[in-house]
Amino acid sequence: MKQSSFRRWATVSAAMAISAVTLLPVGAAEAAGSPVDVQLLSLTDFHGYLTPQNDAANGTVKDAEGKSIVVGGAPYIATHLKNLRQGHENSITFTTGDDFSGWPTEVAFHQDEPTVEFLNAIGVEFSAVGNHELDRSLEFLRDHMGKGRCFGVVDVDSCFTDSTGRQFQGARYTISSANITPKGSTKPIFEPYVIKTVKVRGGKNVRIGFINLTTPTTVTGSTSYQPELDNLPLVETANKYATELKRRGVEAIVANVHEGGTAGDVYDRCNSNPSGPVIDFAKQASPDIDAIITGHWHALFNNCMIPDPAGNPRPVVEAANHGRLINEMNLKIDPSTGDIIRSATASVNHPVTRDVTPDPAMTRLVDYWKARGAQTYARPVGKISGDITRTRAADGESTLGNLVADAEYADAVQNAGGPVDLALVDTAPLMGSNSLRGDLRFAKGTNPADADGTVLFGEAWATYGYANPVLTVSLTGQQLEQALEQQWQTQADGTVRFSPLAVSADVRYSYDASRPVGDRVDPSKVLIAGAPLDAGRTYRVAALAYTLIGADGFSALGGFTDPVRGSRDYEAFRSYFQANETVAPPALDRVTAL
């Protein structure tokens, strides 16, 4: 079906076609029936990496010979895009998700608004919703990032003044996802696809449909956990909207999918055995889709020609992450049918090298937000009366662990919409990442804005959190007991690893480390609000999503029900300081080692 357009075009001899393209003026070739050229330029998984990075993982790619090429940075991306667009009458720029909610502090400190300023400036026309776009809330993505709606104090909490002196106004591009829906619904919250019209001189316009899809792992992912949303399956959703686009007369269809795969480690090649969810998607999705542009896995591959269900190869590409590569896909469209000539599609992953002149406006943007980041770092957010650290006592307690448990408990009380019984914090994960990342010292640090007992914004940020939401969930007393027992796990070499759980101030418990692993906690010695743990009772428990889904190794917590999402760890921590005039190091009296 999709090859028919190519066959019609190919009835004109190759010599005539070359002559037409070479000798006729721009537009006349199109009028003569030759293919319409359309350039697609895309980034994926940018994650707010505006500042050029100098480490190997974020600032280089390797060529086929294994040589490292220094790449990345907003000023260089802008220049490369400008150069790539030259000579192309029809060029469309977009992203494949995870544009923001990244880790550079100059961006993260400012609600990821600097990233949107950059994407607006480089002419992005639409973006697929990635999982990290939902690291905050639906309202944050839709209303703040999409529409520029402010919250909190303007220029302190949101709607910061940007590098041009204007207040944040939101994305000037379309945010799109076909498969993110309200819980229990099949109607997408965002536009499911974007139609772009390519003007053909001397002929009718050609339309291209872009179906934008979000990885199905989003609504239960550790950072993007969204219990009020559903994530529809990729293939069925793509096929549904491919059919709808066809019904609307759109023949040229591209899937822009925030889901990835792996096909080697050379940026412009595909190995002989590509694999992963997006490769499976490519094998199953409707033959009406002509090309698949992907992201999410931070992989780098190009021109993986995967046969569709009709047996016709179609290209699948992924352009790494953090602005290291730009994918350029050049389409040829049969003007008589509006269909993509799939066999004539060409794709290149371009390294964002730094051997070009950096864009001056984007250089100013980077410098502005780095300076603004230093100012935000130095903003006081609270006070402490003594050191609060990760140092563990013999029973596993630490002042920071106890403080974080109290902060999570307070956040749950504010956001859970009902009673909260306790909070749990993994202070030394058996696997995965540790949310306790630093210590708070009473003595002032080196920052000129610091003072004895003062907690600066940047200090709080560096002490606790990795952009994970606090969830309040239902767990039985038996599940809680099992989780407490899982603080000790026997390793492959026979040793026992201890991963202490900090508990909120309303909990007291004891354990006996001389007993066998799995039988060290007596439920009768676990007191919650003064009452012994009841194996048959259901408790409302606050903890980070990462811990609750078992990523820390506490599989007993994975059977939770009725989750309610609260604030992200960063915000919950800062809010606790703002709600308490001075925070004292919590007493180490919640756990007793017998």
C-alpha positions as CSV (number, residue, x, y, z in Angstrom):
1,M,0.0,0.0,0.0
2,K,2.7,2.5,1.0
3,Q,4.9,1.4,-1.8
4,S,2.3,2.3,-4.4
5,S,3.3,6.0,-4.3
6,F,6.9,5.1,-5.0
7,R,5.8,3.0,-8.0
8,R,3.8,5.8,-9.5
9,W,6.7,8.2,-9.0
10,A,9.1,5.7,-10.5
11,T,7.2,5.5,-13.8
12,V,8.9,8.6,-14.8
13,S,12.4,7.7,-15.9
14,A,15.3,8.3,-13.4
15,A,16.9,10.6,-16.0
16,M,13.8,12.8,-16.3
17,A,13.4,12.9,-12.6
18,I,17.0,14.0,-12.0
19,S,16.7,16.6,-14.8
20,A,13.5,18.0,-13.3
21,V,14.9,18.4,-9.8
22,T,18.2,19.8,-11.1
23,L,17.2,22.2,-13.8
24,L,13.8,23.6,-12.9
25,P,13.5,26.5,-10.5
26,V,12.2,25.9,-6.9
27,G,8.5,25.1,-7.0
28,A,8.5,24.2,-10.7
29,A,9.7,20.7,-9.9
30,E,6.8,20.3,-7.6
31,A,4.4,21.5,-10.2
32,A,5.8,19.0,-12.6
33,G,4.9,16.2,-10.2
34,S,8.2,15.4,-8.6
35,P,8.3,14.5,-4.9
36,V,8.0,17.2,-2.3
37,D,11.0,17.4,0.0
38,V,10.3,17.7,3.8
39,Q,13.0,18.0,6.4
40,L,12.2,16.8,10.0
41,L,14.6,17.9,12.7
42,S,14.2,16.5,16.2
43,L,15.7,16.3,19.6
44,T,14.9,13.8,22.3
45,D,15.5,13.5,26.1
46,F,17.0,17.0,26.3
47,H,16.3,17.1,30.1
48,G,17.2,20.8,30.3
49,Y,20.9,20.4,29.4
50,L,21.3,24.0,28.3
51,T,24.9,24.3,29.5
52,P,27.6,22.5,27.5
53,Q,28.8,19.5,29.5
54,N,32.4,18.4,29.7
55,D,32.0,14.8,31.0
56,A,32.1,11.8,28.7
57,A,28.5,10.7,29.4
58,N,26.8,14.0,28.7
59,G,29.3,15.9,26.5
60,T,30.5,13.3,23.9
61,V,29.5,10.7,21.4
62,K,31.6,8.1,19.7
63,D,32.0,7.6,16.0
64,A,32.3,4.3,14.2
65,E,36.1,4.1,15.0
66,G,35.4,4.7,18.7
67,K,36.7,8.3,18.7
68,S,35.0,10.6,21.1
69,I,33.5,13.8,19.7
70,V,32.8,16.7,22.0
71,V,29.1,17.7,21.7
72,G,26.1,19.5,23.2
73,G,25.0,22.8,24.6
74,A,22.1,25.1,23.8
75,P,24.2,27.7,21.9
76,Y,25.6,24.9,19.6
77,I,22.2,23.2,19.1
78,A,20.8,26.5,17.9
79,T,23.6,27.0,15.4
80,H,23.4,23.5,14.0
81,L,19.7,23.8,13.6
82,K,20.1,27.0,11.7
83,N,22.7,25.4,9.4
84,L,20.7,22.3,8.8
85,R,17.6,24.3,7.8
86,Q,19.5,26.2,5.1
87,G,18.3,25.2,1.6
88,H,15.2,23.5,2.9
89,E,11.9,25.1,2.0
90,N,9.9,22.7,4.1
91,S,11.4,22.1,7.6
92,I,9.6,20.9,10.8
93,T,11.3,21.0,14.2
94,F,10.0,19.0,17.2
95,T,11.0,16.9,20.2
96,T,10.3,13.3,21.3
97,G,9.7,14.0,25.0
98,D,11.6,14.4,28.3
99,D,12.4,18.0,27.3
100,F,12.6,19.0,30.9
101,S,12.4,17.7,34.5
102,G,16.2,17.2,34.3
103,W,19.0,17.6,36.7
104,P,21.0,20.8,35.8
105,T,20.3,23.0,38.8
106,E,20.2,26.2,36.9
107,V,17.2,24.8,35.1
108,A,15.6,22.6,37.9
109,F,15.8,25.5,40.4
110,H,13.4,27.5,38.1
111,Q,10.7,25.0,37.4
112,D,12.3,24.0,34.1
113,E,11.1,27.3,32.6
114,P,14.6,28.0,31.1
115,T,14.2,24.8,28.9
116,V,10.8,26.0,27.5
117,E,12.4,29.4,26.8
118,F,15.1,27.6,24.8
119,L,12.7,25.4,22.9
120,N,10.5,28.3,22.0
121,A,13.6,30.2,20.8
122,I,14.8,27.4,18.5
123,G,11.4,27.0,16.8
124,V,10.1,23.8,18.2
125,E,6.6,23.2,16.8
126,F,5.4,20.3,18.9
127,S,6.6,17.9,21.5
128,A,5.6,14.4,22.6
129,V,4.9,14.0,26.3
130,G,7.7,12.0,27.9
131,N,7.5,10.3,31.3
132,H,9.5,13.1,32.9
133,E,7.0,15.7,31.7
134,L,4.7,14.3,34.4
135,D,7.2,14.3,37.2
136,R,5.2,17.1,38.8
137,S,1.5,17.0,38.0
138,L,-0.9,17.1,35.1
139,E,-1.8,20.6,36.0
140,F,1.9,21.7,36.1
141,L,2.5,20.3,32.6
142,R,-0.8,21.4,31.0
143,D,-1.4,24.7,32.7
144,H,2.0,26.0,33.8
145,M,4.4,24.7,31.1
146,G,1.7,24.7,28.4
147,K,-0.1,27.9,29.2
148,G,2.2,29.9,31.4
149,R,-0.2,29.9,34.4
150,C,1.7,31.1,37.5
151,F,1.7,29.6,41.0
152,G,3.1,30.8,44.3
153,V,5.1,34.1,44.2
154,V,5.9,35.3,40.7
155,D,9.6,35.3,40.0
156,V,10.3,33.4,43.2
157,D,8.2,30.2,42.9
158,S,7.3,30.4,39.2
159,C,6.9,32.6,36.1
160,F,10.5,33.8,36.4
161,T,11.8,36.6,34.3
162,D,13.6,35.0,31.4
163,S,16.9,36.0,29.7
164,T,15.1,38.5,27.5
165,G,13.5,40.3,30.4
166,R,10.0,38.9,29.8
167,Q,7.9,36.9,32.3
168,F,7.5,33.2,31.5
169,Q,4.5,32.7,29.2
170,G,4.6,28.9,28.6
171,A,5.3,26.8,25.5
172,R,4.6,28.3,22.1
173,Y,4.6,24.8,20.8
174,T,1.9,22.0,21.0
175,I,2.3,19.5,23.8
176,S,0.9,16.2,22.5
177,S,0.2,12.6,23.7
178,A,-2.3,10.2,22.3
179,N,-2.2,7.7,25.1
180,I,-2.2,9.7,28.4
181,T,-5.8,9.8,29.7
182,P,-7.8,10.5,32.9
183,K,-8.2,7.3,35.0
184,G,-10.7,5.0,33.5
185,S,-11.0,7.0,30.2
186,T,-9.8,6.4,26.7
187,K,-10.0,10.1,25.7
188,P,-6.5,11.7,25.6
189,I,-5.9,14.8,27.8
190,F,-3.6,16.3,25.2
191,E,-4.0,16.5,21.4
192,P,-3.3,13.0,20.2
193,Y,-1.6,14.1,17.0
194,V,-0.4,17.2,15.2
195,I,-1.0,17.8,11.5
196,K,1.5,20.0,9.6
197,T,0.7,21.4,6.2
198,V,3.5,21.6,3.6
199,K,2.8,24.1,0.9
200,V,3.4,22.8,-2.6
201,R,4.0,25.5,-5.2
202,G,1.8,25.0,-8.2
203,G,-0.1,22.2,-6.6
204,K,-2.3,21.3,-3.6
205,N,-0.9,21.4,-0.1
206,V,0.4,18.2,1.5
207,R,-0.4,17.3,5.1
208,I,1.7,15.2,7.4
209,G,0.3,13.7,10.6
210,F,2.5,13.1,13.7
211,I,1.1,10.7,16.2
212,N,2.7,11.5,19.6
213,L,3.0,8.7,22.1
214,T,4.2,8.3,25.7
215,T,5.9,5.3,27.2
216,P,3.3,3.1,29.0
217,T,5.6,3.0,32.0
218,T,4.8,6.6,32.8
219,V,1.9,6.6,35.2
220,T,3.5,4.0,37.5
221,G,7.1,5.2,37.1
222,S,9.0,6.2,40.2
223,T,9.3,9.9,39.4
224,S,6.2,10.3,37.2
225,Y,3.8,8.3,39.3
226,Q,0.3,9.6,38.6
227,P,-2.5,7.6,40.2
228,E,-5.2,9.8,38.6
229,L,-4.0,9.0,35.1
230,D,-4.0,6.0,32.7
231,N,-1.5,5.1,30.0
232,L,-3.0,3.4,27.0
233,P,-1.0,0.8,25.1
234,L,1.2,2.1,22.2
235,V,0.3,-0.1,19.3
236,E,-3.5,0.0,19.7
237,T,-3.4,3.8,20.2
238,A,-1.1,4.4,17.2
239,N,-3.3,2.3,15.0
240,K,-6.4,4.1,16.1
241,Y,-5.1,7.5,15.2
242,A,-3.4,6.3,12.0
243,T,-6.9,5.2,10.9
244,E,-8.3,8.5,12.0
245,L,-5.7,10.5,10.1
246,K,-6.3,8.4,7.0
247,R,-10.0,9.1,7.4
248,R,-9.2,12.8,7.5
249,G,-7.3,12.5,4.2
250,V,-3.8,12.5,5.7
251,E,-1.6,9.9,4.0
252,A,1.8,10.9,5.3
253,I,2.1,9.7,8.9
254,V,5.0,9.7,11.4
255,A,5.0,8.2,14.9
256,N,6.8,10.3,17.4
257,V,7.2,7.8,20.2
258,H,8.7,8.4,23.7
259,E,9.7,4.8,24.0
260,G,13.1,3.4,23.1
261,G,15.3,0.5,22.2
262,T,18.9,-0.4,21.6
263,A,20.7,-1.0,18.4
264,G,24.4,-0.5,19.2
265,D,26.4,2.5,20.4
266,V,27.4,4.2,17.2
267,Y,25.3,7.3,16.6
268,D,24.6,6.9,12.9
269,R,24.3,3.1,12.6
270,C,21.9,0.2,13.5
271,N,23.4,-3.1,14.5
272,S,22.1,-6.4,13.3
273,N,20.0,-7.2,16.3
274,P,18.0,-4.2,17.4
275,S,15.8,-4.8,20.4
276,G,13.5,-3.1,23.0
277,P,9.9,-1.9,23.3
278,V,10.1,0.5,20.4
279,I,11.5,-2.2,18.1
280,D,8.5,-4.4,19.0
281,F,6.2,-1.5,18.4
282,A,7.8,-1.0,14.9
283,K,7.1,-4.6,14.0
284,Q,3.4,-4.3,15.1
285,A,2.2,-0.8,14.4
286,S,0.0,0.0,11.4
287,P,1.6,0.0,7.9
288,D,0.0,3.4,7.4
289,I,2.8,4.8,9.6
290,D,5.8,5.6,7.4
291,A,8.5,6.4,9.9
292,I,9.1,6.1,13.7
293,I,11.2,8.6,15.7
294,T,11.9,7.5,19.3
295,G,13.4,8.5,22.6
296,H,13.4,7.5,26.3
297,W,16.2,5.0,26.4
298,H,18.9,7.6,25.7
299,A,20.1,5.3,23.0
300,L,21.8,6.4,19.7
301,F,21.0,4.6,16.5
302,N,19.8,5.5,13.0
303,N,18.1,3.9,10.1
304,C,17.0,0.7,11.7
305,M,14.8,-0.6,8.9
306,I,12.2,-2.7,10.6
307,P,9.6,-4.4,8.5
308,D,6.0,-3.4,9.3
309,P,3.2,-5.9,9.5
310,A,2.9,-5.8,5.7
311,G,6.5,-6.7,5.3
312,N,7.7,-3.2,4.1
313,P,10.8,-1.8,5.9
314,R,10.4,1.6,7.6
315,P,13.0,3.6,9.5
316,V,13.3,3.7,13.3
317,V,15.7,6.2,14.8
318,E,16.8,7.5,18.3
319,A,19.0,10.5,18.8
320,A,20.6,9.9,22.2
321,N,19.9,12.5,24.9
322,H,20.9,15.8,26.5
323,G,21.2,17.6,23.2
324,R,24.2,15.5,22.0
325,L,22.6,14.6,18.6
326,I,20.0,16.1,16.3
327,N,18.1,13.7,14.0
328,E,17.4,14.9,10.5
329,M,14.9,12.8,8.5
330,N,14.3,13.9,5.0
331,L,11.0,12.7,3.5
332,K,9.9,12.7,-0.1
333,I,6.1,12.9,-0.6
334,D,4.2,12.1,-3.7
335,P,2.2,15.2,-4.4
336,S,-0.5,13.3,-6.3
337,T,-1.3,11.0,-3.4
338,G,0.1,12.9,-0.4
339,D,1.9,9.8,0.7
340,I,5.5,9.4,1.8
341,I,7.7,7.5,-0.6
342,R,9.1,5.3,2.1
343,S,12.0,3.9,0.1
344,A,13.3,7.4,-0.6
345,T,13.4,8.4,3.1
346,A,16.8,9.4,4.4
347,S,17.9,9.9,8.0
348,V,21.1,11.2,9.7
349,N,21.9,11.7,13.4
350,H,24.1,14.8,13.5
351,P,26.5,15.3,16.4
352,V,26.1,18.7,17.9
353,T,29.7,19.5,17.6
354,R,31.3,22.6,19.2
355,D,33.4,23.6,16.2
356,V,30.7,26.0,15.0
357,T,30.0,29.6,16.2
358,P,27.7,29.4,19.2
359,D,24.5,31.3,18.9
360,P,24.9,34.6,20.7
361,A,21.3,34.7,22.0
362,M,21.5,31.2,23.4
363,T,24.9,31.9,24.9
364,R,23.3,34.8,26.8
365,L,20.4,32.5,27.8
366,V,22.8,30.0,29.3
367,D,24.9,32.7,31.1
368,Y,21.7,34.3,32.5
369,W,20.2,31.2,33.9
370,K,23.6,30.1,35.4
371,A,23.8,33.4,37.2
372,R,20.2,33.2,38.3
373,G,20.8,29.7,39.6
374,A,23.6,31.0,41.8
375,Q,21.2,33.6,43.2
376,T,18.4,31.0,43.9
377,Y,20.9,28.6,45.5
378,A,21.7,31.4,48.1
379,R,18.1,32.0,49.1
380,P,17.4,31.1,52.7
381,V,14.6,28.6,53.2
382,G,14.9,27.7,56.9
383,K,16.9,27.4,60.1
384,I,18.3,24.6,62.2
385,S,19.6,24.5,65.7
386,G,22.3,21.9,65.2
387,D,23.9,19.5,62.7
388,I,21.5,17.2,60.9
389,T,23.4,14.4,59.2
390,R,23.3,10.9,57.7
391,T,25.6,9.5,60.3
392,R,24.0,6.3,61.6
393,A,23.8,5.3,65.2
394,A,24.3,1.6,66.1
395,D,20.6,0.9,65.7
396,G,20.6,2.5,62.2
397,E,19.0,5.8,63.1
398,S,20.2,9.1,61.8
399,T,19.1,12.7,62.5
400,L,18.6,13.3,58.7
401,G,16.6,10.1,58.2
402,N,14.3,10.9,61.1
403,L,13.9,14.5,59.8
404,V,13.0,13.3,56.3
405,A,10.5,10.9,57.7
406,D,8.8,13.7,59.6
407,A,8.9,15.9,56.4
408,E,7.3,13.2,54.3
409,Y,4.7,12.6,57.1
410,A,3.8,16.3,57.1
411,D,3.5,16.4,53.3
412,A,1.2,13.4,53.4
413,V,-1.0,15.0,56.1
414,Q,-1.3,18.1,53.9
415,N,-2.0,16.2,50.6
416,A,-3.4,12.7,51.2
417,G,-7.0,13.9,51.9
418,G,-7.3,11.7,55.0
419,P,-5.6,10.2,58.0
420,V,-1.9,9.3,57.8
421,D,-0.5,6.7,60.2
422,L,3.3,6.8,59.6
423,A,6.1,7.6,57.1
424,L,9.0,5.4,56.0
425,V,12.4,6.4,54.5
426,D,15.0,4.1,53.2
427,T,18.3,5.6,54.5
428,A,20.7,3.1,52.9
429,P,19.1,1.4,49.9
430,L,20.0,-2.2,49.1
431,M,19.6,-1.3,45.5
432,G,18.9,1.9,43.5
433,S,19.5,5.5,44.6
434,N,19.7,7.0,48.0
435,S,17.5,10.0,48.5
436,L,19.7,11.2,51.5
437,R,22.5,12.9,49.6
438,G,24.1,15.3,52.0
439,D,24.3,16.7,55.5
440,L,23.0,20.0,56.9
441,R,25.6,21.7,59.1
442,F,24.8,24.4,61.7
443,A,28.0,26.3,61.0
444,K,27.8,28.6,58.0
445,G,29.3,27.4,54.7
446,T,31.4,29.2,52.1
447,N,28.5,30.9,50.4
448,P,28.4,34.6,51.3
449,A,24.7,34.4,51.9
450,D,25.0,31.7,54.5
451,A,25.0,32.1,58.3
452,D,25.1,29.9,61.3
453,G,21.9,27.9,61.5
454,T,20.7,29.0,58.1
455,V,19.6,26.5,55.4
456,L,20.0,27.8,51.9
457,F,17.8,26.7,49.0
458,G,20.7,24.9,47.3
459,E,21.8,23.3,50.6
460,A,18.4,21.8,51.1
461,W,18.3,20.7,47.4
462,A,21.6,18.9,47.8
463,T,20.7,17.2,51.1
464,Y,17.6,15.3,50.2
465,G,15.7,14.1,47.1
466,Y,16.0,13.1,43.5
467,A,12.7,14.5,42.1
468,N,10.6,11.6,43.6
469,P,7.0,12.1,44.7
470,V,5.8,11.3,48.2
471,L,2.9,8.8,47.9
472,T,0.4,7.9,50.7
473,V,-0.7,4.3,50.3
474,S,-2.6,1.6,52.1
475,L,-0.6,-1.3,53.5
476,T,-1.6,-4.0,55.9
477,G,0.2,-4.5,59.2
478,Q,1.5,-7.8,57.9
479,Q,3.1,-6.0,54.9
480,L,4.6,-3.4,57.2
481,E,6.1,-6.1,59.4
482,Q,7.5,-7.9,56.3
483,A,9.1,-4.5,55.1
484,L,10.7,-4.0,58.5
485,E,12.2,-7.6,58.3
486,Q,13.5,-6.8,54.8
487,Q,15.9,-4.2,56.3
488,W,18.2,-7.3,56.6
489,Q,18.9,-9.2,53.4
490,T,21.3,-12.1,52.9
491,Q,23.7,-11.4,50.0
492,A,25.2,-13.8,47.5
493,D,28.4,-14.2,49.5
494,G,26.4,-15.1,52.6
495,T,26.8,-11.7,54.4
496,V,23.8,-9.8,55.6
497,R,23.2,-6.3,54.4
498,F,21.4,-3.8,56.7
499,S,19.4,-1.1,55.1
500,P,17.7,0.8,57.9
501,L,14.2,2.3,57.4
502,A,13.7,5.6,59.2
503,V,10.3,6.1,60.7
504,S,8.2,9.2,61.6
505,A,8.0,10.5,65.1
506,D,4.8,8.6,66.0
507,V,6.5,5.2,65.6
508,R,8.7,3.2,68.0
509,Y,10.0,-0.3,67.3
510,S,12.8,-2.6,68.4
511,Y,14.6,-5.5,66.7
512,D,17.0,-8.3,67.7
513,A,19.8,-8.7,65.2
514,S,20.9,-11.9,66.9
515,R,17.9,-13.7,65.6
516,P,17.7,-15.2,62.0
517,V,17.1,-12.9,59.0
518,G,13.4,-12.6,58.5
519,D,12.6,-13.0,62.2
520,R,14.2,-10.0,63.9
521,V,11.2,-7.7,64.5
522,D,8.5,-8.6,67.0
523,P,5.2,-7.0,65.8
524,S,4.1,-6.5,69.4
525,K,7.2,-4.3,69.8
526,V,6.2,-2.1,66.9
527,L,4.1,0.8,68.2
528,I,2.3,3.2,65.9
529,A,0.7,6.1,67.8
530,G,1.2,4.1,71.0
531,A,-0.7,1.0,69.7
532,P,1.0,-2.3,68.7
533,L,1.2,-3.2,65.1
534,D,-2.0,-5.0,64.0
535,A,-1.3,-7.5,61.2
536,G,-4.9,-7.4,60.0
537,R,-5.3,-3.6,60.0
538,T,-4.8,-1.4,57.1
539,Y,-2.5,1.6,57.6
540,R,-2.0,4.7,55.6
541,V,1.7,5.0,54.9
542,A,3.8,7.8,53.3
543,A,7.0,7.0,51.5
544,L,8.7,7.9,48.2
545,A,7.3,6.2,45.1
546,Y,10.7,4.8,44.4
547,T,10.7,2.8,47.6
548,L,7.1,1.8,47.4
549,I,7.4,0.2,43.9
550,G,10.2,-2.0,45.2
551,A,13.1,-0.2,43.5
552,D,14.9,0.0,46.8
553,G,14.6,-3.7,47.4
554,F,11.6,-3.6,49.8
555,S,9.3,-5.9,47.8
556,A,6.9,-6.2,50.7
557,L,5.8,-2.6,50.0
558,G,4.9,-3.3,46.4
559,G,1.5,-4.6,47.2
560,F,0.2,-1.2,48.3
561,T,-3.3,0.0,47.2
562,D,-5.1,3.4,47.0
563,P,-2.1,5.6,46.3
564,V,-2.4,9.4,46.6
565,R,0.4,11.6,45.2
566,G,1.8,14.4,47.3
567,S,4.7,16.8,46.6
568,R,8.1,15.9,45.2
569,D,10.8,15.2,47.8
570,Y,12.5,18.6,47.2
571,E,9.3,20.5,47.8
572,A,8.2,18.4,50.8
573,F,11.6,19.0,52.4
574,R,11.6,22.8,51.9
575,S,8.0,23.1,53.0
576,Y,8.9,21.4,56.3
577,F,11.5,24.1,57.0
578,Q,9.1,26.8,56.0
579,A,6.4,25.5,58.4
580,N,8.8,25.4,61.3
581,E,10.6,28.5,62.5
582,T,13.7,26.5,63.6
583,V,14.2,22.7,63.1
584,A,16.1,20.9,65.8
585,P,18.0,17.6,65.1
586,P,15.4,14.9,65.9
587,A,16.2,12.6,68.8
588,L,17.5,9.2,68.0
589,D,14.9,7.4,70.1
590,R,12.6,5.7,67.5
591,V,14.4,2.4,67.1
592,T,16.0,0.2,69.7
593,A,18.5,-2.6,68.9
594,L,18.0,-5.3,71.6
